[in-house]
């Protein structure tokens, strides 16, 4: 097959583009393009364009053109994303890995300068700023100064990478959140590159080092989150091997009722789609209701794709996409996108007879005001049911505690809101909810309402465009009058960077074991993620965040009860403050303009004065600082050989942890505060780092010594081997001695005893956190046996050479009688095929033997190759050296 005969010309204004014509495939009788979902059509174009007969073979292209609604066994294809998107928490360890790979090439006698990204990489430094300061006009300046004080060493590494790697761009700190910057500026929708034939046009596709990368699906760009190790392989020119997905179509009908926000819609959808089990599937939206959703609304829905478990939450290109590109200052891209999408049958047509694996109906008019919590995004709660829902999750004791904070007296009890944060890309990309929150604040201020002193308030927009239009609209003074001063331009509370509570307040909560609450406009609320002392965390729109902050408590029905009283002791209800929908629309049309986007993005790569003052030197290999506690050369290439040793069977393995359902990557590799008495904290103290300078686990991902000690170190993780105790502890056998997880693992490593983890369903949900797999491997864990996996974490385990296994249906550790005291053996690992069934033998101390079957989640041939090489990075390095 010669794919060059599929190239056609496309004229857009004065520019001529080449493109690979999908309709020609149908004319050649290779399959019907019109029957395919839009997201699958993009994969077809990708394989047609990249067809070479070697990596992308004829059977790969044939398989995707003839996409099937359901696959009983996975059919793998090599997919080549156009670019990679990073944020700094996950980007720093990726840079560290690539730097270490350059060292490994040098050690093997190769040219380290040849290790370079071959596709464009864009990193937005957005995850390190914390809310140390809040509620004042200089909070932003103080937080950014503290950010650089803590993270200057990491940022110098990034600046080195920008200078020393090809195809590597940095959006410096204090610029915004990667997903919002991606939506508003970096996203091309249609990509172009020059080649010997001219200018080639093709769909913009991206993999990101953050699970919320699908936010870009809101403008018709195919993108999803992957682990850092997978992204590194893509950066270095490897295809992303993936099974052809099923595609769930969500048919949208109706129109949202007045007062309903995109947040209400997505929280309702998240629960619905979790119930329909869309894990590892594409979700594609269509139907007449699409016309009632703006691009920011669609982006809000696409952003929470990982929360409902899917790979994509895709909205195809339509007129709203083109208008959004124009409004955000991308006029040339708008013209190209419109022409290309029409030519390629990628422009949404309501009456297309597309096929889907299954179709779910969703009536937008059925949505009511909503929250989600207290610990999972899919746990939807109607606003009217908030009071009763909180009562069901805790024993509300009703006892109040009087405390004076900064000279103001206030009372604290179970249900008190202590953090109210307007934060995260989910909502700050949406001017309707932010201008709406500003209008609500205006009415609250007019009524003389104030926020109780026990509520820590913060506002962290996802781009500087937000502050620009809010100031122009005259609404920032009302945000600030209620304490919602801008504290950062980055991902703060949602990632766990909420900063400290007032010390006396935190001590009161700890001493009395109070179940206090955080309410945030984010997408994640897992246990101990937002703040380690806050047990109940609720997701809500920016308007409801503000409303609950005014109320000062979460255990209240705001549909009937007043959220406060004015200075004349008159009750003020939510309906009194809620903005008129027409006025919100008027503000959006008047103040959200293309000039504001053009102004803020004109110098997005330049950085502020802090960034410009950072010293960094261009060099082929990185100069590692042995004294650093932030950046260390990782051990992933220690003992590297050009030929991989075969995988060894497991003999005499021990259970390291016995876990339940819904263990998240936050449980496995926490991102927030580092406890002083835990191994990571003790390591930092031993290196003369003061507690105030610990920073966070997320910021120290460039140091494997910290991250190994933090693996399975969440203070809320529940290991049934030490129950009812919570935290990073296990029992070391045969001594039956309780130790920190890290200390036990190190003893097992000295004794050359391999480890396994036993877990329930939905293992590894949450962020695309590569250290959840890296730490697992470095602790000596050879396999995880779980009820089921979240897609990204399964991929990450494979990428680190850890074997993911699943129990057979109806079985779990409890039903099999496993309690963690056993020794385990698994045979046949060196010669197994994809998805093979294996036998596990568990021997108890009393001589009892338990035998059970498990299924390998090495789903494809490339999964097996990665596993046999000990992970993706050794595989890629061996490919390079050969």
FIMI-645358 format. One line per field, with one value per residue (C-alpha): residue in three letters; x, y, z. Coordinates in steps of 0.1 Angstrom, whole numbers, plus 2048, in hexadecimal, padded with zeros to 3 digits. Layout:
aa	ALA ...
x	X ...
y	Y ...
z	Z ...
end
This chain:
aa	UNK UNK UNK UNK UNK UNK UNK UNK UNK UNK UNK UNK UNK UNK UNK UNK UNK UNK UNK UNK UNK UNK UNK UNK UNK UNK UNK UNK UNK UNK UNK UNK UNK UNK UNK UNK UNK UNK UNK UNK UNK UNK UNK UNK UNK UNK UNK UNK UNK UNK UNK UNK UNK UNK UNK UNK UNK UNK UNK UNK UNK UNK UNK UNK UNK UNK UNK UNK UNK UNK UNK UNK UNK UNK UNK UNK UNK UNK UNK UNK UNK UNK UNK UNK UNK UNK UNK UNK UNK UNK UNK UNK UNK UNK UNK UNK UNK UNK UNK UNK UNK UNK UNK UNK UNK UNK UNK UNK UNK UNK UNK UNK UNK UNK UNK UNK UNK UNK UNK UNK UNK UNK UNK UNK UNK UNK UNK UNK UNK UNK UNK UNK UNK UNK UNK UNK UNK UNK UNK UNK UNK UNK UNK UNK UNK UNK UNK UNK UNK UNK UNK UNK UNK UNK UNK UNK UNK UNK UNK UNK UNK UNK UNK UNK UNK UNK UNK UNK UNK UNK UNK UNK UNK UNK UNK UNK UNK UNK UNK UNK UNK UNK UNK UNK UNK UNK UNK UNK UNK UNK UNK UNK UNK UNK UNK UNK UNK UNK UNK UNK UNK UNK UNK UNK UNK UNK UNK UNK UNK UNK UNK UNK UNK UNK UNK UNK UNK UNK UNK UNK UNK UNK UNK UNK UNK UNK UNK UNK UNK UNK UNK UNK UNK UNK UNK UNK UNK UNK UNK UNK UNK UNK UNK UNK UNK UNK UNK UNK UNK UNK UNK UNK UNK UNK UNK UNK UNK UNK UNK UNK UNK UNK UNK UNK UNK UNK UNK UNK UNK UNK UNK UNK UNK UNK UNK UNK UNK UNK UNK UNK UNK UNK UNK UNK UNK UNK UNK UNK UNK UNK UNK UNK UNK UNK UNK UNK UNK UNK UNK UNK UNK UNK UNK UNK UNK UNK UNK UNK UNK UNK UNK UNK UNK UNK UNK UNK UNK UNK UNK UNK UNK UNK UNK UNK UNK UNK UNK UNK UNK UNK UNK UNK UNK UNK UNK UNK UNK UNK UNK UNK UNK UNK UNK UNK UNK UNK UNK UNK UNK UNK UNK UNK UNK UNK UNK UNK UNK UNK UNK UNK UNK UNK UNK UNK UNK UNK UNK UNK UNK UNK UNK UNK UNK UNK UNK UNK UNK UNK UNK UNK UNK UNK UNK UNK UNK UNK UNK UNK UNK UNK UNK UNK UNK UNK UNK UNK UNK UNK UNK UNK UNK UNK UNK UNK UNK UNK UNK UNK UNK UNK UNK UNK UNK UNK UNK UNK UNK UNK UNK UNK UNK UNK UNK UNK UNK UNK UNK UNK UNK UNK UNK UNK UNK UNK UNK UNK UNK UNK UNK UNK UNK UNK UNK UNK UNK UNK UNK UNK UNK UNK UNK UNK UNK UNK UNK UNK UNK UNK UNK UNK UNK UNK UNK UNK UNK UNK UNK UNK UNK UNK UNK UNK UNK UNK UNK UNK UNK UNK UNK UNK UNK UNK UNK UNK UNK UNK UNK UNK UNK UNK UNK UNK UNK UNK UNK UNK UNK UNK UNK UNK UNK UNK UNK UNK UNK UNK UNK UNK UNK UNK UNK UNK UNK UNK UNK UNK UNK UNK UNK UNK UNK UNK UNK UNK UNK UNK UNK UNK UNK UNK UNK UNK UNK UNK UNK UNK UNK UNK UNK UNK UNK UNK UNK UNK UNK UNK UNK UNK UNK UNK UNK UNK UNK UNK UNK UNK UNK UNK UNK UNK UNK UNK UNK UNK UNK UNK UNK UNK UNK UNK UNK UNK UNK UNK UNK UNK UNK UNK UNK UNK UNK UNK UNK UNK UNK UNK UNK UNK UNK UNK UNK UNK UNK UNK UNK UNK UNK UNK UNK UNK UNK UNK UNK UNK UNK UNK UNK UNK UNK UNK UNK UNK UNK UNK UNK UNK UNK UNK UNK UNK UNK UNK UNK UNK UNK UNK UNK UNK UNK UNK UNK UNK UNK UNK UNK UNK UNK UNK UNK UNK UNK UNK UNK UNK UNK UNK UNK UNK UNK UNK UNK UNK UNK UNK UNK UNK UNK UNK UNK UNK UNK UNK UNK UNK UNK UNK UNK UNK UNK UNK UNK UNK UNK UNK UNK UNK UNK UNK UNK UNK UNK UNK UNK UNK UNK UNK UNK UNK UNK UNK UNK UNK UNK UNK UNK UNK UNK UNK UNK UNK UNK UNK UNK UNK UNK UNK UNK UNK UNK UNK UNK UNK UNK UNK UNK UNK UNK UNK UNK UNK UNK UNK UNK UNK UNK UNK UNK UNK UNK UNK UNK UNK UNK UNK UNK UNK UNK UNK UNK UNK UNK UNK UNK UNK UNK UNK UNK UNK UNK UNK UNK UNK UNK UNK UNK UNK UNK UNK UNK UNK UNK UNK UNK UNK UNK UNK UNK UNK UNK UNK UNK UNK UNK UNK UNK UNK UNK UNK UNK UNK UNK UNK UNK UNK UNK UNK UNK UNK UNK UNK UNK UNK UNK UNK UNK UNK UNK UNK UNK UNK UNK UNK UNK UNK UNK UNK UNK UNK UNK UNK UNK UNK UNK UNK UNK UNK UNK UNK UNK UNK UNK UNK UNK UNK UNK UNK UNK UNK UNK UNK UNK UNK UNK UNK UNK UNK UNK UNK UNK UNK UNK UNK UNK UNK UNK UNK UNK UNK UNK UNK UNK UNK UNK UNK UNK UNK UNK UNK UNK UNK UNK UNK UNK UNK UNK UNK UNK UNK UNK UNK UNK UNK UNK UNK UNK UNK UNK UNK UNK UNK UNK UNK
x	800 80C 7FD 80B 7EF 7D6 7E6 7CF 7D2 7BE 7BD 7B6 7BA 7DC 7EA 7EB 7EC 7F1 7DB 7D4 7B1 79B 77F 798 799 774 777 792 77A 78F 772 756 763 740 735 752 751 764 77F 785 788 7A5 7B6 7B1 7C2 7DF 7E6 7E1 7FA 813 810 832 82D 845 837 815 80C 7F0 7DD 7DE 7CE 7B5 7AC 7A5 792 77C 777 760 747 755 775 776 79C 7B1 7BD 7DB 7E5 804 7F8 80F 803 80D 81A 81F 811 821 81D 839 830 832 848 866 86A 866 883 897 891 89B 8BA 8C2 8BD 8D6 8EF 8E7 8ED 90E 918 911 927 90B 904 8EE 8E5 8D0 8B7 89E 879 870 84C 844 843 833 836 821 82F 80F 80E 827 818 807 7EE 804 7F6 7D2 7B8 7CE 7D7 7FB 7F3 7FD 81F 827 81C 831 84F 84B 846 868 879 86D 870 88C 8A2 886 880 8A5 8A3 885 898 8B6 89F 890 8B4 8C2 8A6 897 871 86D 85A 852 835 845 834 81A 80A 7EC 7E1 7EE 7CC 7BE 7DC 7D9 7B5 7B9 7DA 7EF 7D4 7D6 7B8 7C9 7EE 806 82B 841 84F 85F 83D 832 81C 80A 7EA 7DC 7C8 7D8 7DC 7ED 7F6 7FB 80C 7ED 7CD 7B8 7C8 7A6 79A 7A7 78C 774 781 784 7A8 7B0 7C3 7C5 7DC 7F8 813 834 846 82E 831 857 855 83F 857 873 860 84F 82B 811 804 7DF 7C3 7A8 78E 769 757 739 723 712 6F4 6ED 6CA 6B8 6C5 6D1 6B8 6C0 6DA 6E9 70F 727 734 711 710 732 72D 70C 71C 73A 723 70F 72D 73E 71E 721 745 757 779 793 779 775 756 749 72E 714 6EF 6DA 6E4 707 6FB 6F2 715 730 754 75D 73F 74C 76F 762 751 770 787 777 77B 793 779 760 77B 77C 79A 789 76C 76A 756 75A 763 745 73E 742 766 76D 75F 773 793 78B 782 7A3 7B7 7BE 7AE 7C6 7C0 79A 79B 7B1 79C 77B 789 79B 77F 766 77E 785 762 76D 754 736 717 6F8 6E9 707 6FF 71D 720 729 731 714 700 6F6 6DB 6E0 6C6 6D7 6B6 6B6 6D5 6D1 6EA 704 722 737 749 754 771 769 760 745 732 718 703 6E6 6E9 6C7 6D6 6F6 6EC 6DF 6FC 716 702 704 72A 732 724 71D 722 715 72F 73D 760 767 788 797 7A9 7BC 7A7 786 771 760 752 75D 74B 746 73C 74E 75D 782 78D 77A 78E 785 7A0 7A8 7A5 783 772 78B 78A 765 75C 738 73E 75A 746 728 73C 746 722 718 735 728 705 714 729 70B 6F7 714 71E 740 754 759 77D 781 77E 79E 794 7A9 7A5 7BD 7B4 7C0 7CD 7D3 7B7 7A0 7AD 7AD 788 77D 78F 781 75E 763 75E 780 779 75B 770 789 76F 767 78B 78E 7AD 7C1 7DA 7EB 7E8 7EC 7DE 7DC 7C2 7B6 7D9 7DE 7F0 7D6 7F1 7EE 7D0 7D4 7E9 7D0 7B3 7C6 7CE 7AA 79F 7BA 7B4 78E 78E 777 768 76C 768 778 764 776 76F 787 785 796 78C 79D 7A5 7C1 7C6 7BA 7C7 7D1 7BB 79B 787 76A 771 756 758 741 73E 750 72E 726 74A 743 720 72D 74A 730 71C 73C 72F 728 70B 6F1 6D5 6DB 6BB 6A6 6BC 6CD 6F2 6F6 6E6 6EC 6F7 6D2 6CE 6B9 6BE 6CF 6C7 6DB 6BF 6C4 6E8 6E7 6EF 6D7 6E0 6DB 6F2 70D 70B 70C 72C 73C 735 741 761 76E 77E 798 7AD 7B1 7BD 7D5 7E3 7E9 7F7 80F 82B 820 843 857 84F 850 86E 873 877 88D 8A5 8AA 8CD 8D0 8EB 8E7 8F8 8F5 8F3 8E6 8FD 8EE 8F2 8F8 8ED 8CB 8AB 896 8A8 8BB 8C7 8AD 8B7 8A2 8C1 8D7 8E5 8D8 8E1 8DB 8C7 8AB 8AC 88C 871 875 859 84E 858 853 844 834 814 81F 7FC 7D9 7C2 79E 78B 791 7B6 7C1 7E2 7E0 7E0 7FD 812 805 80A 805 816 833 82C 84A 849 845 864 865 864 87F 895 891 899 8B8 8C3 8BF 89E 888 864 859 86D 860 84A 834 838 82E 849 864 85C 87F 88E 887 893 875 85D 866 860 83F 831 812 818 7F6 7EB 7C8 7D2 7C2 7D8 7C2 7E1 7E3 7BE 7AE 7CE 7D1 7F0 810 815 817 821 844 844 84D 854 830 83F 82D 843 840 83B 85C 86F 85F 866 88B 88D 87C 895 8B2 8A4 89D 878 861 841 81E 800 7DD 7C1 79C 78B 794 7B8 7CC 7B0 7B8 7D6 7ED 808 827 836 81A 82A 84E 84C 83B 857 873 864 869 844 844 81E 7FD 7DE 7BF 79A 79E 7B4 7B1 7BF 7DC 7E9 7E8 7FD 815 81A 822 839 84D 84F 836 81D 7F9 7E2 7BD 7A8 78E 76A 75B 77C 790 7A8 78C 778 798 7A1 7C1 7CC 7F0 802 808 826 81E 82B 822 831 833 83C 858 843 820 80C 7F4 7D7 7E3 7D4 7ED 7EB 7F4 7FD 7FA 808 7FD 812 7FC 803 7E3 7E7 7CF 7D1 7BF 7C0 7C7 7C7 7E5 7DE 7FB 7E1 7F6 816 826 81B 82F 84D 84D 84A 866 87D 875 861 85D 87D 895 882 886 8AA 8B1 89F 8B4 8D5 8CD
y	800 823 83D 85A 855 860 883 89F 8C5 8DD 902 919 93E 942 923 900 8E2 8BD 8A4 87F 87B 863 862 852 833 82F 834 819 801 7FE 807 821 840 84F 834 83B 851 871 867 846 85A 86D 84C 841 861 85B 838 841 85E 84A 82A 81C 7F7 7F1 802 80A 7EC 7E7 7D1 7ED 806 7EC 7E5 809 811 7F3 7FD 7E5 7EF 7D5 7C2 7A1 7A1 7C1 7CC 7E1 7FF 816 839 858 877 898 8A7 8A1 8B8 8B9 8CA 8CE 8B4 898 8AB 8AF 889 884 89D 88B 86A 877 887 865 854 86C 861 83C 841 852 835 81D 830 842 866 874 893 87C 876 892 896 890 89D 8C0 8C0 8DC 8DE 8F6 8FB 8FD 8E4 8F1 911 90E 923 92E 951 95A 975 993 9A7 99B 976 96E 97F 96E 94C 94E 95A 93C 925 930 92E 909 8FF 913 8F4 8E1 8FF 902 8DD 8E7 905 8EE 8D7 8F4 8FE 8DB 8C7 8CC 8D0 8D9 8F9 905 91A 928 929 944 940 929 904 8EE 8E3 906 913 8F5 8FD 922 923 903 8EF 8F0 8DA 8D5 8D1 8DB 8D3 8D9 8BB 8B6 8B5 8D7 8DE 8BF 8C4 8AA 8A8 8B6 898 899 883 894 88E 897 882 8A1 8A5 89B 8BF 8C7 8AE 8CB 8DB 8BB 8B3 88F 88E 87A 875 85C 853 865 847 842 866 864 848 85D 87A 864 85A 83A 834 832 80F 80D 7F4 800 80F 80A 82C 834 84F 867 876 898 8A6 8C3 8E4 8EB 8FC 920 921 900 901 8EB 8DF 8D2 8C0 8B0 8A4 893 884 877 862 856 84C 83A 825 81C 811 825 81D 81A 825 844 859 86E 888 88F 898 8B8 8C2 8C9 8EB 8F5 8F1 90B 901 909 8F3 8D7 8DB 8D9 8B8 8AA 8B5 89B 87E 86C 871 85D 844 848 84F 86B 881 88E 8AA 8AB 8CB 8E1 906 90D 900 917 935 92C 92B 94E 95B 94F 960 942 94F 93C 91C 922 925 906 8F2 8FA 8F1 8D1 8C4 8C7 8B7 89A 893 89E 8BB 8B1 8A8 8A1 889 874 84F 848 828 825 808 813 833 844 85F 87E 899 8BA 8C7 8AC 8BB 8CC 8E0 8C6 8BE 89F 88F 88A 876 86D 882 869 86C 885 898 8AF 8D1 8CA 8AA 8B8 8BA 897 889 897 889 867 868 872 873 898 89D 8C1 8CD 8EF 8FC 921 92D 94F 952 972 985 978 960 943 921 900 8DF 8C0 8CD 8EE 8F9 902 904 914 915 920 90D 8F3 8F1 8E1 902 91F 91B 922 947 940 931 94A 969 959 955 97A 985 96F 97F 9A2 99A 98B 9AA 9C0 9AD 9B2 98D 982 961 952 954 92E 92B 92D 93D 93D 943 934 93B 924 940 966 96C 965 981 997 993 993 9B4 9C3 9B8 9C9 9A9 9A3 9BB 9A6 986 997 9A6 981 977 966 979 969 953 943 93C 916 8F6 8FA 8EB 8D1 8C1 8C3 8E5 8F5 901 900 908 91F 90B 90F 905 8E6 8DC 8E0 8C9 8AF 8B0 8AC 895 8AD 8A4 8C6 8CD 8DC 8E8 8EE 8F3 8D7 8B4 89F 89A 87A 872 889 899 8BC 8BE 8A2 8AF 8B3 893 8A0 8B0 8BB 8C6 8E2 8FF 91F 92E 913 914 939 931 916 92D 947 92E 921 8FD 8E1 8D0 8E8 8E6 907 902 909 917 93A 93A 957 977 99B 9B6 9BB 997 990 96D 96C 94E 940 94A 96E 96D 956 96A 96E 958 974 98B 971 96C 991 993 976 986 9A8 9A0 97E 98B 980 99F 992 970 980 997 97B 961 978 972 951 941 95E 95A 973 983 965 94E 965 967 941 936 918 90B 8F8 8D6 8B4 8A2 8AF 8B7 8A4 8B4 898 8B0 8B7 8AB 8B4 8A6 885 86E 852 82D 821 81A 80C 7EA 7F0 7D5 7D6 7B6 7B2 794 77F 785 76E 75A 766 74F 756 778 78B 7A0 7C4 7D3 7C7 7E2 7E8 7F8 81A 81E 83D 849 862 845 835 854 873 895 8AC 8B2 89C 891 898 876 861 853 86F 889 877 876 89B 8A2 88D 8A3 8C2 8CD 8E0 8D5 8F7 8EF 8CC 8D9 8BD 899 8A6 8C0 8A6 88D 893 881 85C 85A 870 85F 83B 845 855 837 82A 846 857 85C 84F 82F 810 7F1 7D5 7C4 7DF 7E9 7FD 812 829 836 82A 80B 7E5 7C5 7B7 791 778 78F 79C 7BE 7DF 7F7 814 807 814 805 7E3 7E4 7EB 7CE 7B7 7C4 7BB 798 795 78F 79B 7AD 7AD 7C5 7B7 7D0 7D3 7E4 805 803 822 83A 85F 872 865 863 851 84F 839 81F 829 828 806 7F8 807 7F8 7D5 7CF 7B7 7B4 7C3 7AD 7C2 7BF 7D9 7F5 819 81B 833 822 7FF 80E 81E 7FD 7EB 809 802 7DD 7D5 7B9 7C3 7A5 7A3 78B 777 783 77F 77A 791 78D 78A 76F 75C 75E 772 787 791 778 760 75A 75B 74A 752 73D 740 765 762 752 760 770 78E 78B 769 757 74F 73B 74A 733 742 72F 736 730 713 700 709 711 728 725 73E 74A 76E 77E 792 7B6 7B6 7BA 7BD 7B2 7D4 7D1 7B0 7C0 7DC 7C4 7AD 7CB 7D7 7F5 80E 821 804 7F8 81A 81D 7FA 804 823 811 7F5
z	800 7F7 80E 7F9 7E0 7FB 7FD 7F1 7EF 805 7FD 81B 812 802 812 802 819 813 826 826 819 82D 814 7FC 813 80D 7E8 7E7 7F9 819 830 836 847 84C 864 87C 89B 896 8AF 89C 87B 88B 893 86F 862 87A 86E 84A 84D 861 84C 843 841 85E 87E 870 85A 842 85B 874 85C 851 876 87E 85E 865 889 89C 8B7 8D0 8D3 8E6 8E4 8E1 8BE 8C2 8AB 8AB 8AF 8AB 8BE 8AF 8D0 8F5 910 933 954 96D 987 96C 954 96C 971 94B 945 960 94F 92D 93C 94C 92B 91B 936 92F 909 911 928 90B 8F4 8E1 8D9 8F5 8E1 8CB 8E7 8E0 8DC 8B8 8BC 8CB 8F1 904 92A 93F 962 975 992 9AB 9B8 9DA 9EC A09 A07 A01 A06 9FE 9DF 9E0 9E4 9C1 9C3 9E4 9D8 9B8 9CB 9E3 9C5 9B6 9D8 9DB 9B7 9A8 9A4 991 97B 973 967 950 943 93C 929 915 90B 906 8F5 8D3 8CF 8F3 8FE 921 92C 94C 96E 977 954 95A 95A 93F 933 931 91F 908 901 8FD 8EA 8E5 8D5 8AF 8A6 884 885 869 862 844 832 810 7FF 80E 82C 83A 84E 866 887 8A7 8BE 8E0 8FD 91E 93F 951 952 94A 928 918 920 8FD 8EF 8F4 8D3 8C0 8C8 8D0 8F0 910 92E 92F 947 946 93A 91C 913 914 8FA 8E4 8E8 8DC 8BD 8C8 8BF 8DA 8D8 8E1 8DD 8C5 8DD 8DF 8DC 8F2 8E2 8FA 8E8 8F7 8F6 906 914 937 94E 959 974 96B 966 952 973 97C 95B 95D 981 976 957 96B 981 964 94F 96C 96F 94B 94E 933 941 924 90B 8F5 8FD 8E1 8E5 8CA 8C7 8C5 8E9 8DD 8CF 8F3 900 8FB 8F5 919 924 90E 91B 93E 935 923 93F 957 93F 957 973 960 956 930 91A 905 90B 8E7 8D7 8B1 89F 896 891 8B7 8B4 897 8A9 8C9 8B5 8A7 8C9 8D8 8BD 8A7 887 86F 882 880 85A 856 86F 85E 83B 847 85C 840 827 83E 84B 86E 870 885 872 887 86E 867 86D 883 896 8BB 8D2 8E7 8EB 90C 90C 921 924 92E 93B 956 968 989 99E 9AA 9BF 9C2 9E0 9FA 9EB 9C7 9A9 99E 9BF 9B2 9CB 9C2 9D3 9E4 9F3 A00 A24 A26 A11 A2A A47 A37 A34 A58 A7B A7F AA4 AA4 ABC AB5 ABD AC1 AB2 AAB A8A A82 A9C A90 AA3 A91 A99 A8A A89 A73 A51 A53 A32 A38 A14 9F7 9D7 9B5 9A2 988 962 964 96A 967 941 942 942 949 96C 974 96A 97A 99B 998 994 9B2 9C6 9BC 9CA 9EA 9F0 9E9 A04 A1D A1F A29 A2A A4D A59 A5A A34 A20 9FF 9DF 9BA 9A1 97D 962 94C 94E 936 953 969 94A 942 967 96D 94E 959 97B 98E 99E 9BB 9C5 9C4 9DA 9F2 9FA 9FD 9DB 9D1 9B5 9C7 9A8 983 986 993 9B9 9D0 9B8 9B6 9DC 9DC 9F3 A0B A31 A46 A64 A7D A99 A82 A76 A9A AA4 A87 A90 AB5 AB2 A93 A81 A5F A4F A2A A0B 9EE 9CD 9A8 9A0 992 9AD 9D2 9DB A00 A0E 9EC 9F4 A17 A2E A4B A35 A33 A1D 9FC 9E4 9BF 9B4 99C 9A4 9AD 9C6 9D4 9DC 9EA A02 A0C A16 A29 A3A A3B A24 A37 A2B A11 9FE 9E9 A08 A24 A24 A1F A36 A44 A3B A54 A5C A65 A46 A36 A15 9FE 9E1 9C9 9D5 9C8 9AA 98A 96E 950 937 94A 94C 926 921 936 922 901 90C 91F 912 8F2 8D9 8E2 906 8FA 8E1 8FC 916 8FF 8EB 904 914 910 91E 943 960 970 987 968 956 973 975 96B 955 93E 91D 91C 90C 92D 94E 96B 988 9AB 9C4 9E0 9D0 9E1 9C3 9A4 9A5 98A 98B 98D 96F 95A 975 96A 946 92D 908 909 923 93B 939 953 971 981 9A3 9BF 9E4 9DF 9FB 9FC A01 A04 A05 9F8 9F1 9D4 9C4 9CF 9BC 9B0 9CD 9E5 9D2 9CC 9DF 9D0 9EF A10 A1C A40 A56 A68 A47 A35 A1B A36 A4A A2B A25 A4A A47 A2A A3F A2F A47 A49 A3B A1C A16 9FA 9EC 9DF 9BD 9BC 9C5 9A9 99B 9BA 9BB 9DF 9EA 9D3 9DC A01 9F8 9E4 9F5 A0E A0E A33 A29 A17 A26 A26 A34 A41 A5D A5F A6F A6D A4F A3E A2E A44 A3E A4F A47 A46 A54 A72 A71 A79 A71 A5D A46 A23 A17 A34 A2E A09 A0F A26 A0D 9F2 A08 A0D 9E7 9EC 9D0 9D9 9CD 9D3 9D7 9CF 9C6 9A9 998 9A3 999 992 991 984 969 984 976 999 9A4 98D 991 9B6 9B5 9A0 9B5 9D5 9C6 9BD 9A0 99A 9A4 9A6 9A5 99D 981 977 96B 948 94E 96D 95C 940 958 96A 949 940 960 95B 977 96E 971 978 97F 993 981 983 9A5 9B6 9CC 9EA A03 9F0 9EA A0F A0A A28 A1E A34 A17 A00 9DB 9BB 997 97A 955 953 93A 91E 923 907 909 921 92D 94B 966 986 9A8 9C4 9E7 A05 A28 A47 A52 A32 A20 9FB 9E8 9C2 9AC 988 97D 95B 94E 944 92C 912 8F2 8E3 8EA 90F 910 900 919 936 929 925 949 93C 920 927 925 906 8F5 8FE 8F0 8D0 8CE 8D4 8BB
end
